[in-house]
Amino acid sequence: MHFSITELLLIAFIVLILFGTKRLRNVGGDLGTALRDFKKALRGDDSGDKPDDKTPPQDKP
């Protein structure tokens, strides 16, 4: 099944009208975050934004 450029533009225009730009921006951001978290999980990289509870807090001088 092949789409021409005009069909793709028409579909994109309809999606833009249905959802609006703000909602599409939020969906894009959420999708990016989900993909980034998925890649981290595949690598086994658990170092996130949260500090480990095992390390003691450092005192400021």
C-alpha positions in Angstrom: 0.0 0.0 0.0 1.7 3.2 -1.2 0.7 6.7 -0.3 1.4 9.7 -2.5 2.7 12.9 -1.0 -0.7 14.6 -1.5 -2.5 11.8 0.4 0.0 12.1 3.3 -0.4 15.9 3.4 -4.2 15.5 3.5 -4.0 13.0 6.3 -1.6 15.3 8.3 -4.0 18.2 7.8 -7.0 16.2 9.0 -5.1 15.1 12.1 -4.0 18.6 12.8 -7.6 19.9 12.6 -8.9 17.1 14.8 -6.3 17.3 17.6 -4.9 20.8 17.3 -1.3 21.9 17.6 -1.1 22.0 21.4 -2.4 18.4 21.9 -0.1 17.1 19.1 2.9 18.9 20.8 2.1 17.2 24.1 1.7 13.8 22.4 5.1 14.3 20.7 6.8 15.1 24.0 5.2 12.2 25.7 6.2 9.8 22.9 9.8 11.1 23.1 9.9 10.5 26.9 8.5 7.0 26.5 11.0 6.1 23.9 13.9 7.5 26.0 12.7 5.5 29.0 12.3 2.4 26.9 15.8 2.7 25.6 17.2 3.2 29.1 15.3 0.0 30.2 16.8 -2.0 27.4 20.3 -0.9 28.3 19.7 -1.6 31.9 20.5 2.0 32.8 18.7 2.6 36.0 20.4 5.9 36.9 17.6 8.3 36.6 16.8 11.7 38.0 16.4 10.3 41.5 19.5 9.9 43.7 20.1 6.5 45.3 18.8 6.2 48.8 22.0 4.3 49.8 24.3 7.2 49.4 24.4 9.6 52.3 23.7 13.3 51.6 26.8 15.5 51.3 27.2 18.3 53.8 27.9 21.7 52.5 30.9 23.5 54.1 
